[in-house]
Structure formats: structure tokens, C-alpha cells
Amino acid sequence: MHKHTIFSVLLKEPLLHFLLIGIGLFFLFSQLNDDDINDTKQIMVSKSKTEVLFSTFQEENGREATHKEMQELLENDIREEVLYREAIAVGLDKDDMIIRHRLAQKMKYLFEDVSMIEEPSDEVLKEYFQKNPKESQKNLEYSKLKQQLKAEWIEEEKQKENEIFYENLKNRYEIVIDEEIRKELNVSSLK
């Protein structure tokens, strides 16, 4: 008869194998990702960041910042970054109308900035001029209005492109409107 020790029985147990492999993977993962955790706690103050801070100060005050003012600007920026990160960490960005509005506004500016509209040809501008007559432009020649028409056309094209971009973003979401609000506002679906 073989006498089985507890140790030999445990070595044959698949649950123990699974547990040991899991602990090993957990340890390995924690060691490999230790740097990533430290990076999130690091606040980088770059030369370009300080240049923006100092030039903004100069634009607002009409003069260069003193050494002490530069230090205060930097300290305030670091304080703001720390508070921002901590606010995000504790979830203060959730369900805040002002933050929601500001982020939506920033997204709007972002996709307005990235819209690429090619320069319109003379034919396109002439067609635009004929399709969009304005009372103040009736007696003026096309050549005198070309730059104004070009700016108007580009702005109109950007708006179209931005609307398409927004619609594509919006289509990623299911929009559910409360039945009471839907009835009150007489809204069947949003555009």
C-alpha cells in the first residue's frame, strides 16, 4: 500500500495548478506594469507648456512676466493639473452639466479645426455667387467679391462637413428621450 501524503495529493489537484498559475500571472503583470502606474502620477512640465503659459501672461498683461510671476504661473499650472487629475479620479466629472458643456464645446472646436476644405475653383465660386444672390452684391462684379465669396463658400462647406462628422459621431449612440419630455416638446426623433 502506498501512503499518500497531503503534499502529493495537492500536487495532483488541478485547482491548485490553476491557482498557482493565476498567482504567477498576477505577480508578473504587476511587475511589468509597475512603470505605467508611476507614469500616471507623473506631471510633465515641458518647455512648450511653459512657453504657452508665459506668452499667455504677456498677451493678457502687455508685458513679460517677472521671475516671481513665472514661478507662480508654473505653480498654479501644476496645482491645477493635480486638482484636475484628482477630480477625475474621484469622479467629479460625472453628471456635471458645466463640464459636459465645456467638453462638447471643445469637441466642436476640434472637429471644426480639422475640417479640410480645398480652395474652390473660379467656376465653383461663380456658381455659388449665382445661387446665393445678396441684395448688397447685386450691382457688384464677381471679381470684386471673389475673396468674400471664397470665405463664405469655405465656411459653408466647413459647416456641411462638420455636420456630417457630428452625425457620424451621434450615430454611435442610441438616443433615448423620456416619454414625458418627448410629448412635452413634441419630439418624435432628433435630427
SULHUCOR-V810331 format. One record per run of one state. SS is the DSSP state (@ for helix, = for strand, . for the rest). FROM is the first residue (numbers start at 1). TO is the last residue. If there is no record, write none. Layout:
BEGIN
ss->{SS,SS}
from->{FROM,FROM}
to->{TO,TO}
END
This chain:
BEGIN
ss->{.,@,.,@,.,@,.,@,.,@,.,@,.,@,.,@,.,@,.,@,.}
from->{1,6,12,14,33,34,41,47,62,67,90,97,114,122,132,135,138,142,171,179,186}
to->{5,11,13,32,33,40,46,61,66,89,96,113,121,131,134,137,141,170,178,185,191}
END
